[in-house]
């Protein structure tokens, strides 16, 4: 009888501990609105609950049928270097998405549908897949991996299901918060960052360039004869032009460059760790892309496109202070406009001594 009581006591203590763990997990995943922090907290907590040495969290894009990796632990660099992948029909992830409920494999070698070569090469032998569902929508999948076959505790799986509900809600809230923050720094017409964010980012990047002794360049461009274009085709087509310009700029610049609508028909691109010669080449690509792209992509102008005048300046070649660098690129832009338009100007081209 005493042994029976001891067994019940141990079971109750285990359940209480599991519930306490779950409460701590819930606190962790709802304590922040930063998406990356939320996802890492979800993963760390879930790995603790399931006692697995590795795991990852991928967010799901239903429209593209695509998953993107956002958090991981205990996995090799080769495994995590593929950040996006399409859902393979009939595979494990496809099954999890269709079922919408927690799934697990206790020995991948015995699962005929487990054919992912990357996971096999990683040595994953057992895993739990937890769909993160909020209001009937799958936000992502939590993967918990082990490198040995094992049996998973059913009570722990139930706790993971409860965790998944907290996690999905936290992801929804963090995603909404991120989208709201992005709207605050984005120009609604062009999709580029706005003037307010430019001032913040320019100061930040200039400081970083100085601190780490890195080059840094700025491109400033202005649409040639924009008033004439507006007068000819109307403000609606003028707005369409600005939208097209936003698209052309984003399609032309590198992923590390950041573009802004500075105001009206003026645009700025900041190029981190970029010297003047490379920035000039980037500016020439932008100039050419606008000249051709606004003809090909602009529907309401009867085949008429626009050109841009561009100024380019760099730290430390042209100036070592933020205000000086901005004043130089602004002056170069307007020299380009006065000297024929549809041109890229920089100090070397004008033989102007550096400040």
TORBADO-905208 format. One record per residue (C-alpha): residue in three letters; residue number from 1; x, y, z. Coordinates in steps of 0.2 Angstrom, whole numbers. Each point is the difference from the previous one (the first is absolute). Layout:
REC   type   seq      xx      yy      zz
REC    ala   NUM       X       Y       Z
...
REM end
This chain:
REC   type   seq      xx      yy      zz
REC    unk     1       0       0       0
REC    unk     2      14      12       4
REC    unk     3       8      -4     -17
REC    unk     4     -16       5      -8
REC    unk     5      -1      16      10
REC    unk     6      18       4      -5
REC    unk     7      -4      -3     -18
REC    unk     8     -15      11       0
REC    unk     9      10      14       9
REC    unk    10      14      -1     -12
REC    unk    11     -13       1     -15
REC    unk    12      -9      15       8
REC    unk    13      17       9       3
REC    unk    14       5      -4     -18
REC    unk    15     -17       8      -6
REC    unk    16       2      15      11
REC    unk    17      18       3      -6
REC    unk    18      -6      -2     -18
REC    unk    19     -14      13       3
REC    unk    20      13      12       8
REC    unk    21      11      -3     -15
REC    unk    22     -15       4     -12
REC    unk    23      -4      16      10
REC    unk    24      18       6      -2
REC    unk    25       0      -4     -18
REC    unk    26     -16      10      -2
REC    unk    27       8      15       9
REC    unk    28      15      -1     -11
REC    unk    29     -10       0     -17
REC    unk    30     -12      14       4
REC    unk    31      13      11       9
REC    unk    32       6       9     -16
REC    unk    33      -6       6     -16
REC    unk    34      16      -2      -9
REC    unk    35      -3     -14     -13
REC    unk    36      18      -7       1
REC    unk    37       0       0      19
REC    unk    38     -17      -8       0
REC    unk    39       5     -14     -12
REC    unk    40      17      -4      10
REC    unk    41     -10       0      16
REC    unk    42     -13     -13      -7
REC    unk    43      14     -11      -7
REC    unk    44      11       0      16
REC    unk    45     -16      -3      11
REC    unk    46      -6     -14     -11
REC    unk    47      17      -9      -1
REC    unk    48       0       0      19
REC    unk    49     -18      -7       1
REC    unk    50       4     -14     -12
REC    unk    51      18      -3       5
REC    unk    52       7       1     -18
REC    unk    53      18       6      -4
REC    unk    54      -5      10     -16
REC    unk    55     -15       8      -8
REC    unk    56      -6      14     -11
REC    unk    57     -15      12      -3
REC    unk    58      -5       4     -18
REC    unk    59     -14      12      -5
REC    unk    60     -12      -5     -13
REC    unk    61      -6      10     -15
REC    unk    62     -16      -8      -6
REC    unk    63      -1      10     -16
REC    unk    64      17      -6      -6
REC    unk    65      -1     -17       8
REC    unk    66      17       5       8
REC    unk    67       9      -2      17
REC    unk    68      13      12       6
REC    unk    69      12      -4      14
REC    unk    70       0      13      14
REC    unk    71       8      -9      15
REC    unk    72      11     -15       3
REC    unk    73      11      -9      13
REC    unk    74      11     -15       0
REC    unk    75       1      -2     -19
REC    unk    76      15       1     -12
REC    unk    77       3      15     -11
REC    unk    78      -3     -11     -15
REC    unk    79     -17      -4       6
REC    unk    80      -6      18       4
REC    unk    81       8       8     -16
REC    unk    82     -16      -3     -10
REC    unk    83     -11      14       7
REC    unk    84     -15      -3     -11
REC    unk    85      -8     -16      -7
REC    unk    86     -16      -4      -9
REC    unk    87     -11     -13       8
REC    unk    88       3     -17      -9
REC    unk    89     -16     -10      -4
REC    unk    90      -2     -15      10
REC    unk    91      15       4      12
REC    unk    92       0       2      19
REC    unk    93      -4      19       0
REC    unk    94     -14      -2     -13
REC    unk    95      -8     -13      11
REC    unk    96       2      11      16
REC    unk    97      -8      15      -9
REC    unk    98     -15     -11      -7
REC    unk    99      -3      -8      17
REC    unk   100       2      16      10
REC    unk   101       5     -10      16
REC    unk   102      16      -5       8
REC    unk   103       9     -15      -8
REC    unk   104      16      -9       4
REC    unk   105      11     -14      -6
REC    unk   106       9     -11      12
REC    unk   107      12      -7     -13
REC    unk   108       2       9     -17
REC    unk   109       9     -15      -7
REC    unk   110     -17     -10       1
REC    unk   111     -11      15      -7
REC    unk   112      -1      -3     -19
REC    unk   113      -6      18      -3
REC    unk   114      15       8       9
REC    unk   115      11       3     -15
REC    unk   116       7      17       3
REC    unk   117      19      -2      -5
REC    unk   118       6      15      11
REC    unk   119      -9      -7      15
REC    unk   120       7     -18      -3
REC    unk   121      18       7      -2
REC    unk   122      -2      10      16
REC    unk   123      -3     -17       9
REC    unk   124     -18       4       6
REC    unk   125      -7     -16       6
REC    unk   126     -15       5      10
REC    unk   127     -10      16       0
REC    unk   128     -16       9       5
REC    unk   129      -9      12     -11
REC    unk   130     -12      13       8
REC    unk   131     -11      11     -11
REC    unk   132      -2      17       7
REC    unk   133     -18       4      -3
REC    unk   134      -9      17       4
REC    unk   135     -19       2      -5
REC    unk   136       1     -15     -12
REC    unk   137      15       7      -9
REC    unk   138      17      -9       1
REC    unk   139      13      13       4
REC    unk   140      15     -12       0
REC    unk   141       7     -16       5
REC    unk   142      10      -4      15
REC    unk   143      13     -15      -3
REC    unk   144       8      -9      15
REC    unk   145      14     -12      -5
REC    unk   146      10     -14       8
REC    unk   147      14      -9      -8
REC    unk   148      -5     -17       7
REC    unk   149     -16     -10      -2
REC    unk   150     -11       3      16
REC    unk   151     -17      -1       7
REC    unk   152      -9      16       4
REC    unk   153      -9       2      16
REC    unk   154     -19       3      -4
REC    unk   155      -3      12      15
REC    unk   156      15      11      -7
REC    unk   157      -8       0     -17
REC    unk   158     -16       6       8
REC    unk   159       9      14       8
REC    unk   160       9       4     -16
REC    unk   161     -18       2      -8
REC    unk   162      -4      12      13
REC    unk   163      16      10      -2
REC    unk   164      -4       0     -19
REC    unk   165     -16      10       4
REC    unk   166      10      13      10
REC    unk   167      14       1     -13
REC    unk   168     -12       2     -15
REC    unk   169      -9      15       9
REC    unk   170      17       7       5
REC    unk   171       6      -1     -19
REC    unk   172     -16       8      -6
REC    unk   173       2      15      13
REC    unk   174      19       2      -4
REC    unk   175      -3      -1     -19
REC    unk   176     -14      13       2
REC    unk   177      11      11      10
REC    unk   178      14      -2     -13
REC    unk   179     -12       5     -14
REC    unk   180      -6      15      10
REC    unk   181      18       6       3
REC    unk   182       4      -3     -18
REC    unk   183     -15      11      -6
REC    unk   184       7      14      11
REC    unk   185      16       1      -9
REC    unk   186      -6      -4     -18
REC    unk   187      -6      12     -13
REC    unk   188     -18      -7      -5
REC    unk   189       2       6     -18
REC    unk   190      17      -7      -5
REC    unk   191       2     -14      13
REC    unk   192      17       7       4
REC    unk   193       5       6      17
REC    unk   194      -5      18       4
REC    unk   195       9      16       4
REC    unk   196      -2      -2      19
REC    unk   197       9     -17       0
REC    unk   198      13       7     -12
REC    unk   199       6      12      13
REC    unk   200       1     -14      13
REC    unk   201       9     -12     -11
REC    unk   202      12      12      -8
REC    unk   203       6       5      17
REC    unk   204       1     -18       5
REC    unk   205      10      -6     -15
REC    unk   206      11      15       0
REC    unk   207       5      -4      18
REC    unk   208       3     -18      -4
REC    unk   209      11       5     -15
REC    unk   210      11      11      12
REC    unk   211       0     -13      14
REC    unk   212       6     -14     -11
REC    unk   213      10      10     -13
REC    unk   214     -11      -6     -14
REC    unk   215      -4      10     -16
REC    unk   216     -18       6      -2
REC    unk   217      -9       8     -15
REC    unk   218     -16      10      -4
REC    unk   219      -9       2     -16
REC    unk   220     -13      14      -2
REC    unk   221     -11       1     -15
REC    unk   222     -14      11      -6
REC    unk   223     -12      -3     -14
REC    unk   224       3      12     -15
REC    unk   225     -14      11      -5
REC    unk   226     -12      -8      12
REC    unk   227     -12      16       0
REC    unk   228      -1      -1     -19
REC    unk   229      -4     -18       1
REC    unk   230     -14       3      13
REC    unk   231      -7      14     -11
REC    unk   232      -1     -11     -15
REC    unk   233      -7     -15       7
REC    unk   234      -8       5      17
REC    unk   235       4      -4      18
REC    unk   236      -7     -18       0
REC    unk   237      13      -5     -14
REC    unk   238      13      10      10
REC    unk   239      -4     -11      15
REC    unk   240       1     -15     -11
REC    unk   241      17       6      -6
REC    unk   242       6       1      18
REC    unk   243      -6     -17       4
REC    unk   244       9      -7     -15
REC    unk   245      16       9       5
REC    unk   246      -1      -8      17
REC    unk   247      -1     -17      -9
REC    unk   248      14       3     -12
REC    unk   249      12       6      14
REC    unk   250      -4     -15      11
REC    unk   251       3     -12     -15
REC    unk   252      17       9      -4
REC    unk   253       9       2      16
REC    unk   254       9     -13      10
REC    unk   255      -9      -9      15
REC    unk   256      12       9      12
REC    unk   257      -4      17      -7
REC    unk   258     -15      10       8
REC    unk   259     -11      12     -11
REC    unk   260     -11      14       6
REC    unk   261     -12      13      -7
REC    unk   262       7      15       6
REC    unk   263     -14      11      -5
REC    unk   264     -10       5     -15
REC    unk   265       9      -8     -15
REC    unk   266      17      -1       9
REC    unk   267       7     -17       5
REC    unk   268      15      -6      10
REC    unk   269      10     -16       0
REC    unk   270      12      -4      14
REC    unk   271      14     -12      -4
REC    unk   272       9      -7      16
REC    unk   273      18      -5      -2
REC    unk   274       1       7     -18
REC    unk   275      14      11      -7
REC    unk   276      -3      14     -12
REC    unk   277       4     -10     -16
REC    unk   278     -12     -14       4
REC    unk   279     -13      13       5
REC    unk   280       2       9     -17
REC    unk   281      -3     -17      -9
REC    unk   282     -16      -3      10
REC    unk   283      -6      18      -4
REC    unk   284       3      -3     -18
REC    unk   285     -10     -16       1
REC    unk   286     -14       9       8
REC    unk   287       0      14     -13
REC    unk   288      -1     -12     -14
REC    unk   289     -13     -11       9
REC    unk   290     -12      15       3
REC    unk   291       2       6     -18
REC    unk   292      -5     -17      -7
REC    unk   293     -11      -6      14
REC    unk   294     -12      15       1
REC    unk   295      -4      -3     -19
REC    unk   296      -3     -19       2
REC    unk   297      -9       1      16
REC    unk   298     -10      16       0
REC    unk   299     -17      -3      -8
REC    unk   300      -8      17       1
REC    unk   301      12      11      -9
REC    unk   302      -2      -6     -18
REC    unk   303      17      -7      -1
REC    unk   304       9      15       8
REC    unk   305      13      -4      13
REC    unk   306      11      12      11
REC    unk   307      18       2       4
REC    unk   308       9       4      16
REC    unk   309      14      11       5
REC    unk   310      12      -8      13
REC    unk   311      13       6      12
REC    unk   312      12     -12       9
REC    unk   313      11       2      15
REC    unk   314      10     -11      12
REC    unk   315       8       0      17
REC    unk   316      14       2       2
REC    unk   317       5       6     -17
REC    unk   318     -11      15      -1
REC    unk   319      -4       4      18
REC    unk   320       2      -7      18
REC    unk   321     -16       8       7
REC    unk   322     -18      -4      -3
REC    unk   323      -6      17      -4
REC    unk   324      15       4     -12
REC    unk   325      -3     -17      -9
REC    unk   326     -18       4      -2
REC    unk   327       3      18      -6
REC    unk   328      12      -6     -13
REC    unk   329     -11     -13      -7
REC    unk   330     -14      12      -1
REC    unk   331      11      13      -9
REC    unk   332       6     -13     -12
REC    unk   333     -18      -5      -4
REC    unk   334      -5      18      -5
REC    unk   335      16       2     -10
REC    unk   336      -5     -15     -10
REC    unk   337     -17       8      -3
REC    unk   338       7      16      -5
REC    unk   339      12      -8     -12
REC    unk   340     -12     -10     -11
REC    unk   341      -9     -12      11
REC    unk   342       0     -19      -1
REC    unk   343      17       0       7
REC    unk   344      10      -7      14
REC    unk   345      12      13       9
REC    unk   346      13      -2      13
REC    unk   347      14      10       6
REC    unk   348      14      -8     -11
REC    unk   349     -11       3     -15
REC    unk   350       0      19       4
REC    unk   351      18       1       6
REC    unk   352      -7       7      17
REC    unk   353      13      -2      14
REC    unk   354      -7     -10      15
REC    unk   355      -5      10      15
REM end
